């Protein structure tokens, strides 16, 4: 469980379009910025309450493959 303000995970967005997921996340928690990335992309390991990684599949159709969460 995160100590960050607002909603902190979005498992219901798995299988949806990554850009639409980004919009939903930022609407449901205005404290975060969502970043859409292809699954497997290298990212920093630091934890931030103002960031949500939105992992999309690598085949190009941009569907969310992991539950987005603050981090």
N, C-alpha and C positions, 0 to 999 in steps of 0.2 A: 504494500500500500504506500502510495506516495504522499508526502506532506505538502505537495504543491497545491495551489488553489484551483478549484474548479474540477471539472471532469478530467480524468487522467488516462482513460483507455477507451478504445472504440472497437471492440471485437465484432460488432454488428456490421462493420464496414469491409470485412474480408470478402473478396469477390466482387466488390464494386469498383467503379472507375476511380483511379488515383486522384485525378484533378477534382472530381466531385467530392471525394473523401476529404481532401484538403479544405475545400469550402465548408463542408459540414463541421469538421474539427474546429476550424477557426471561428465559426458561428457559435458552436456549443461551448467553447472556452476561449474567450477573447484575450486571455493571458498568454496564449501560445501562437507560434508561427509553425505551420506544417510544411515539411519539405518532402517532396516526392522524389524518390530515388529507385533506380532499378535494383532488384534483389541481388545481393552480392557486392554492391558498391562499398568501398572502404569509407568509413566515417570515423570521426573522433570518438574516443571512449568516455569523454567527460559527461556528467549528468547535468542537465539544465532543465529547470522548470518551465522555461519558455519555448521549448522545442519539442516537436513531434516528428519522428521519421515516419514517412508513409512509404512502405516497401511495395513496389509493384513488380509483376512478373517480367522476365527478361525477353519474352517473345514479341514484345512490341505492342500488345493490346492494352497495356497499362492497368491491369486489374490488381487490386490490393491482395497480397499473398500472406501477410502477417498482420495480426491485430495492432493497429497503431496505438502507441502509448507515449506518454511524456518521458523524456530522457534526453 
